[in-house]
């Protein structure tokens, strides 16, 4: 069981601003908690199962209270393994760039797999939807080529932060802290200043856990 699960979703690796700051967070966390386990989940290296055929039929069987066929049970096992890995962590760190105003497709794929009824959320006519991943903090490192924050005039185009806050909130997270790196396509001097401020915030958040 990981104390901190770090989920990485940029393929740019050493050229990625979100990864650079996330690694700063992880290093500061390890210095503060040398005995705690940090697990890294690179979504570009993990072979995520496709969400089709027997897998999606297995989901609907759960939703309708039906038993799984053997083929559905086998397909669903890979989804359950991902969900269990996610839920067993105590704290979470995500790093993600903005792609076409939203999130990378590998991260969307990951959420499509782990956000499942009876596992990460429940529903009842009386209470509606209830998140089942509760009492755990999430830290998010966002990188965007442009500027989409308050006062930029481009706030309505930001489906990166809004999606992450919505999906995490839906499955039960209430303690969500963010580090926003923008605009990464600014001048070199401006970017250096932005990155330095992001490093300071990463160090501060990692040591406050």
Kinemage of the C-alpha trace (Angstrom):
@kinemage 1
@onewidth
@group {chain A} dominant
@subgroup {mainchain}
@vectorlist {calphas} color= white
{ca unk a 1} P 0.000 0.000 0.000
{ca unk a 2} L 1.488 3.319 -1.104
{ca unk a 3} L 1.476 6.215 1.299
{ca unk a 4} L 1.707 8.590 -1.677
{ca unk a 5} L 0.530 7.552 -5.150
{ca unk a 6} L 1.986 9.787 -7.855
{ca unk a 7} L 0.079 9.613 -11.157
{ca unk a 8} L 2.001 11.024 -14.132
{ca unk a 9} L 0.287 11.837 -17.425
{ca unk a 10} L 2.751 13.771 -19.610
{ca unk a 11} L 4.762 11.923 -22.296
{ca unk a 12} L 7.367 14.706 -22.468
{ca unk a 13} L 9.293 13.496 -19.396
{ca unk a 14} L 12.452 15.627 -18.992
{ca unk a 15} L 10.881 18.428 -21.048
{ca unk a 16} L 7.698 18.478 -18.976
{ca unk a 17} L 7.086 21.361 -16.593
{ca unk a 18} L 4.367 19.466 -14.712
{ca unk a 19} L 6.669 16.488 -14.159
{ca unk a 20} L 9.559 18.697 -13.049
{ca unk a 21} L 7.467 20.298 -10.328
{ca unk a 22} L 5.863 17.002 -9.333
{ca unk a 23} L 9.339 15.514 -8.883
{ca unk a 24} L 10.196 18.500 -6.684
{ca unk a 25} L 7.124 17.670 -4.589
{ca unk a 26} L 8.088 13.984 -4.361
{ca unk a 27} L 11.664 14.811 -3.316
{ca unk a 28} L 10.485 17.198 -0.607
{ca unk a 29} L 7.968 14.612 0.572
{ca unk a 30} L 10.615 11.897 0.762
{ca unk a 31} L 12.891 14.148 2.782
{ca unk a 32} L 10.058 14.855 5.230
{ca unk a 33} L 8.835 11.235 5.313
{ca unk a 34} L 11.839 8.997 4.522
{ca unk a 35} L 10.065 5.833 5.682
{ca unk a 36} L 6.916 6.355 3.626
{ca unk a 37} L 6.396 4.552 0.333
{ca unk a 38} L 5.960 6.628 -2.829
{ca unk a 39} L 4.514 4.717 -5.774
{ca unk a 40} L 4.785 6.187 -9.277
{ca unk a 41} L 2.115 5.339 -11.826
{ca unk a 42} L 3.229 6.476 -15.288
{ca unk a 43} L 0.119 6.298 -17.445
{ca unk a 44} L 2.235 6.161 -20.600
{ca unk a 45} L 3.973 3.015 -19.417
{ca unk a 46} L 1.029 1.268 -17.756
{ca unk a 47} L -0.937 -0.906 -20.150
{ca unk a 48} L -4.442 0.283 -19.325
{ca unk a 49} L -7.138 -2.183 -20.406
{ca unk a 50} L -9.519 -1.050 -23.155
{ca unk a 51} L -12.950 -0.069 -21.935
{ca unk a 52} L -15.047 -1.979 -24.438
{ca unk a 53} L -16.685 -5.323 -25.085
{ca unk a 54} L -16.789 -7.538 -22.011
{ca unk a 55} L -15.376 -4.765 -19.797
{ca unk a 56} L -18.191 -2.304 -20.400
{ca unk a 57} L -20.753 -5.121 -20.294
{ca unk a 58} L -19.346 -6.033 -16.869
{ca unk a 59} L -19.892 -2.451 -15.697
{ca unk a 60} L -23.529 -2.477 -16.792
{ca unk a 61} L -24.050 -5.865 -15.154
{ca unk a 62} L -22.966 -4.266 -11.861
{ca unk a 63} L -25.219 -1.259 -12.419
{ca unk a 64} L -28.234 -3.505 -13.042
{ca unk a 65} L -27.439 -5.974 -10.276
{ca unk a 66} L -26.699 -8.860 -12.641
{ca unk a 67} L -24.020 -11.518 -12.307
{ca unk a 68} L -20.941 -11.457 -14.513
{ca unk a 69} L -20.302 -14.032 -17.183
{ca unk a 70} L -16.900 -15.705 -17.048
{ca unk a 71} L -15.625 -13.467 -19.861
{ca unk a 72} L -16.909 -10.352 -18.084
{ca unk a 73} L -15.395 -11.475 -14.790
{ca unk a 74} L -12.002 -11.936 -16.436
{ca unk a 75} L -12.155 -8.535 -18.158
{ca unk a 76} L -13.344 -6.787 -14.997
{ca unk a 77} L -10.482 -8.171 -12.917
{ca unk a 78} L -8.034 -5.751 -14.596
{ca unk a 79} L -10.332 -2.828 -13.720
{ca unk a 80} L -10.606 -3.970 -10.116
{ca unk a 81} L -6.818 -4.176 -9.835
{ca unk a 82} L -6.505 -0.540 -10.951
{ca unk a 83} L -9.234 0.567 -8.564
{ca unk a 84} L -7.683 -1.296 -5.638
{ca unk a 85} L -4.263 0.195 -6.377
{ca unk a 86} L -5.825 3.661 -6.401
{ca unk a 87} L -7.947 3.264 -3.274
{ca unk a 88} L -5.156 1.747 -1.186
{ca unk a 89} L -3.100 4.955 -1.279
{ca unk a 90} L -3.289 7.470 1.553
{ca unk a 91} L -2.358 10.573 -0.432
{ca unk a 92} L -2.336 11.435 -4.135
{ca unk a 93} L -0.227 13.543 -6.475
{ca unk a 94} L -1.207 14.154 -10.107
{ca unk a 95} L 0.861 15.914 -12.763
{ca unk a 96} L -0.815 16.840 -16.022
{ca unk a 97} L -0.408 19.180 -18.969
{ca unk a 98} L -3.330 20.881 -20.681
{ca unk a 99} L -4.230 19.283 -23.999
{ca unk a 100} L -6.799 21.077 -26.160
{ca unk a 101} L -8.095 22.873 -23.054
{ca unk a 102} L -8.580 19.568 -21.213
{ca unk a 103} L -6.521 16.658 -19.922
{ca unk a 104} L -4.377 14.021 -21.707
{ca unk a 105} L -6.385 11.114 -23.052
{ca unk a 106} L -4.431 8.569 -21.015
{ca unk a 107} L -5.568 10.286 -17.804
{ca unk a 108} L -9.183 10.421 -19.030
{ca unk a 109} L -8.886 6.706 -19.869
{ca unk a 110} L -7.629 6.046 -16.339
{ca unk a 111} L -10.564 7.858 -14.744
{ca unk a 112} L -13.009 6.101 -17.061
{ca unk a 113} L -11.692 2.830 -15.654
{ca unk a 114} L -11.536 3.645 -11.936
{ca unk a 115} L -14.670 5.758 -11.524
{ca unk a 116} L -17.106 2.892 -11.078
{ca unk a 117} L -20.332 2.343 -9.107
{ca unk a 118} L -19.931 0.508 -5.793
{ca unk a 119} L -16.145 0.992 -5.952
{ca unk a 120} L -15.444 4.739 -5.999
{ca unk a 121} L -18.995 6.104 -5.826
{ca unk a 122} L -22.467 4.953 -4.926
{ca unk a 123} L -25.990 6.082 -5.758
{ca unk a 124} L -29.297 5.941 -3.967
{ca unk a 125} L -32.580 7.731 -4.724
{ca unk a 126} L -32.505 9.234 -1.228
{ca unk a 127} L -28.913 10.523 -1.186
{ca unk a 128} L -28.056 10.721 -4.870
{ca unk a 129} L -24.379 10.212 -5.717
{ca unk a 130} L -21.915 9.667 -2.892
{ca unk a 131} L -18.133 9.514 -3.299
{ca unk a 132} L -16.434 6.564 -1.640
{ca unk a 133} L -12.795 7.761 -1.660
{ca unk a 134} L -12.876 10.032 1.360
{ca unk a 135} L -10.597 11.575 3.961
{ca unk a 136} L -7.577 11.682 1.670
{ca unk a 137} L -5.756 14.709 0.194
{ca unk a 138} L -4.981 15.200 -3.498
{ca unk a 139} L -2.253 17.461 -4.881
{ca unk a 140} L -2.343 18.491 -8.510
{ca unk a 141} L 0.371 20.015 -10.677
{ca unk a 142} L -1.057 21.650 -13.801
{ca unk a 143} L 0.955 23.002 -16.738
{ca unk a 144} L -0.526 25.083 -19.546
{ca unk a 145} L 1.093 26.803 -22.501
{ca unk a 146} L -1.268 29.761 -22.220
{ca unk a 147} L -2.803 31.648 -19.321
{ca unk a 148} L -6.318 30.653 -18.250
{ca unk a 149} L -6.501 31.902 -14.671
{ca unk a 150} L -8.735 34.620 -13.191
{ca unk a 151} L -8.507 37.895 -15.068
{ca unk a 152} L -7.041 36.428 -18.258
{ca unk a 153} L -10.302 36.442 -20.200
{ca unk a 154} L -9.720 32.790 -21.102
{ca unk a 155} L -11.165 31.237 -17.948
{ca unk a 156} L -14.021 29.647 -19.900
{ca unk a 157} L -11.569 27.588 -21.933
{ca unk a 158} L -10.087 25.856 -18.909
{ca unk a 159} L -11.505 22.330 -18.853
{ca unk a 160} L -8.318 21.002 -17.274
{ca unk a 161} L -8.753 22.204 -13.706
{ca unk a 162} L -12.553 22.090 -13.841
{ca unk a 163} L -12.529 18.445 -14.954
{ca unk a 164} L -10.069 17.354 -12.289
{ca unk a 165} L -11.929 19.138 -9.505
{ca unk a 166} L -15.239 17.717 -10.717
{ca unk a 167} L -14.144 14.089 -11.113
{ca unk a 168} L -12.156 14.009 -7.874
{ca unk a 169} L -14.970 15.689 -6.002
{ca unk a 170} L -17.431 13.207 -7.475
{ca unk a 171} L -15.561 10.235 -5.991
{ca unk a 172} L -15.199 11.868 -2.589
{ca unk a 173} L -12.185 14.179 -2.461
{ca unk a 174} L -12.639 17.429 -0.565
{ca unk a 175} L -9.016 18.335 0.219
{ca unk a 176} L -7.597 19.299 -3.207
{ca unk a 177} L -4.509 21.513 -3.471
{ca unk a 178} L -3.234 22.842 -6.799
{ca unk a 179} L -0.025 24.165 -8.304
{ca unk a 180} L -0.620 25.917 -11.631
{ca unk a 181} L 2.251 26.559 -14.034
{ca unk a 182} L 1.228 29.075 -16.699
{ca unk a 183} L 1.994 30.251 -19.279
{ca unk a 184} L 4.802 27.817 -20.117
{ca unk a 185} L 5.136 29.420 -23.564
{ca unk a 186} L 6.039 32.808 -22.086
{ca unk a 187} L 9.520 34.299 -22.346
{ca unk a 188} L 12.360 32.317 -20.789
{ca unk a 189} L 12.698 34.835 -17.974
{ca unk a 190} L 8.976 34.773 -17.196
{ca unk a 191} L 8.892 30.980 -17.271
{ca unk a 192} L 11.866 30.727 -14.919
{ca unk a 193} L 10.055 32.965 -12.436
{ca unk a 194} L 6.877 30.873 -12.754
{ca unk a 195} L 8.794 27.628 -12.243
{ca unk a 196} L 10.619 29.008 -9.207
{ca unk a 197} L 7.325 29.995 -7.596
{ca unk a 198} L 5.925 26.544 -8.395
{ca unk a 199} L 8.959 24.855 -6.794
{ca unk a 200} L 8.460 26.868 -3.617
{ca unk a 201} L 4.795 25.924 -3.449
{ca unk a 202} L 5.604 22.245 -4.108
{ca unk a 203} L 8.130 22.246 -1.256
{ca unk a 204} L 5.653 23.924 1.072
{ca unk a 205} L 2.741 21.616 0.287
{ca unk a 206} L 4.875 18.468 0.469
{ca unk a 207} L 6.148 19.331 3.927
{ca unk a 208} L 2.696 20.209 5.272
{ca unk a 209} L 1.264 16.724 4.708
